[in-house]
Amino acid sequence: MNNLGIKVALVDDSSLMRNSLHEIISLWGYDVVLKAVNGKDFFRQLTKANAPDICITDINMPEMNGIETIRELRKKWPDIKIVAFSITNNKREEQRALEAGAHAFVSKLSSITELQKVLKSMKLPAGSGY
């Protein structure tokens, strides 16, 4: 598949989930530029040089959870699109993520094509891959 030129960050405390997502979305043509175990790790690594177009973040993580990560990201990096990605399929958690500033919510229990649809639907600023 073609490289779309769209940079993605993966934030999840599960190495299996991070690595699996990396493999899958790379096959879809996305460029994974950053992988982190939680929000603190993500912000420790994030620079202008490696800033992603899209951040896929888990909600339930130690140290700095996804809701805190989403809020901080919206405040400091407003152009980065955020996909909240959680094992729960809980409407309340989805609402919390969206209220915090996530652009979309995808349950890890849904089909992987759901994540693909959400990524394709992201409206990115001019100059990025789309």
C-alpha positions as CSV (number, residue, x, y, z in Angstrom):
1,M,0.0,0.0,0.0
2,N,1.2,3.6,-0.7
3,N,2.6,5.7,2.1
4,L,0.0,8.3,2.8
5,G,2.5,10.7,4.4
6,I,0.3,10.9,7.5
7,K,2.2,10.7,10.8
8,V,0.6,8.8,13.7
9,A,1.5,8.5,17.4
10,L,0.4,5.5,19.4
11,V,-0.1,5.8,23.2
12,D,-1.0,2.6,25.0
13,D,0.4,0.9,28.1
14,S,0.1,-2.5,26.4
15,S,3.2,-3.3,24.3
16,L,1.2,-5.9,22.4
17,M,-1.5,-3.3,21.4
18,R,1.2,-0.7,20.5
19,N,3.1,-3.1,18.3
20,S,0.0,-4.7,16.7
21,L,-1.4,-1.3,15.9
22,H,2.0,-0.2,14.5
23,E,2.0,-3.2,12.1
24,I,-1.6,-2.7,11.0
25,I,-1.7,1.0,10.4
26,S,1.7,0.8,8.7
27,L,0.2,-1.6,6.2
28,W,-2.6,0.9,5.7
29,G,0.1,3.5,4.7
30,Y,0.4,5.5,7.9
31,D,3.8,6.5,9.3
32,V,4.1,5.7,13.0
33,V,6.5,8.4,14.3
34,L,6.1,7.9,18.0
35,K,5.1,5.1,20.5
36,A,4.6,5.8,24.2
37,V,3.4,3.8,27.2
38,N,1.3,6.6,28.7
39,G,0.7,10.4,28.4
40,K,3.8,11.3,30.4
41,D,6.0,9.2,28.1
42,F,4.3,10.7,25.1
43,F,4.9,14.3,26.1
44,R,8.5,13.5,27.1
45,Q,9.1,12.3,23.5
46,L,6.9,14.8,21.6
47,T,8.8,17.5,19.7
48,K,8.1,19.8,16.7
49,A,10.2,17.4,14.6
50,N,8.2,14.3,15.4
51,A,4.8,15.8,16.0
52,P,2.1,13.5,14.5
53,D,-0.9,14.4,12.5
54,I,-3.0,11.9,14.5
55,C,-2.6,10.6,18.0
56,I,-4.3,7.3,18.9
57,T,-4.4,7.1,22.7
58,D,-5.7,4.5,25.1
59,I,-7.9,5.8,27.9
60,N,-6.9,3.6,30.9
61,M,-3.2,3.9,31.5
62,P,-1.0,4.4,34.6
63,E,0.7,7.7,35.5
64,M,-1.1,9.9,32.9
65,N,-4.3,8.5,31.5
66,G,-5.9,9.1,28.1
67,I,-8.3,11.8,29.3
68,E,-5.5,13.8,30.8
69,T,-3.4,13.2,27.7
70,I,-6.2,14.4,25.4
71,R,-6.8,17.6,27.5
72,E,-3.1,18.4,27.5
73,L,-2.7,17.7,23.8
74,R,-5.7,19.9,22.8
75,K,-4.2,22.7,24.9
76,K,-0.6,22.5,23.7
77,W,-0.9,20.9,20.3
78,P,-4.4,21.9,18.9
79,D,-3.7,20.8,15.3
80,I,-3.1,17.1,16.3
81,K,-6.2,15.0,15.7
82,I,-7.0,12.6,18.6
83,V,-8.6,9.2,18.5
84,A,-9.5,7.8,21.9
85,F,-9.1,4.0,21.8
86,S,-10.4,1.9,24.7
87,I,-11.1,-1.7,25.6
88,T,-14.5,-0.6,27.0
89,N,-17.4,0.1,24.8
90,N,-18.9,2.4,27.4
91,K,-20.9,5.4,26.2
92,R,-19.9,7.4,29.4
93,E,-16.2,6.8,28.7
94,E,-16.7,7.8,25.1
95,Q,-18.5,11.0,26.1
96,R,-15.7,11.8,28.6
97,A,-13.1,11.4,25.9
98,L,-15.0,13.5,23.4
99,E,-15.6,16.2,26.0
100,A,-11.9,16.3,26.8
101,G,-11.3,17.0,23.2
102,A,-10.9,13.8,21.3
103,H,-12.1,13.9,17.7
104,A,-13.3,10.3,17.7
105,F,-13.7,7.3,19.9
106,V,-13.1,3.7,18.8
107,S,-13.6,0.7,21.0
108,K,-10.9,-2.0,20.9
109,L,-13.8,-4.5,20.9
110,S,-15.0,-3.2,17.5
111,S,-13.7,-4.4,14.1
112,I,-10.3,-3.1,13.1
113,T,-12.0,-1.6,10.0
114,E,-13.8,0.8,12.4
115,L,-10.4,2.3,13.3
116,Q,-9.5,2.4,9.6
117,K,-12.7,4.3,8.8
118,V,-12.1,6.8,11.6
119,L,-8.5,7.4,10.5
120,K,-9.6,8.0,6.9
121,S,-12.3,10.4,8.1
122,M,-9.8,12.7,9.9
123,K,-9.7,16.1,8.4
124,L,-6.1,17.1,8.5
125,P,-4.6,20.6,8.0
126,A,-3.2,21.5,4.5
127,G,0.3,20.1,4.0
128,S,-0.3,16.8,5.7
129,G,-0.8,13.6,3.9
130,Y,-4.4,13.9,2.7
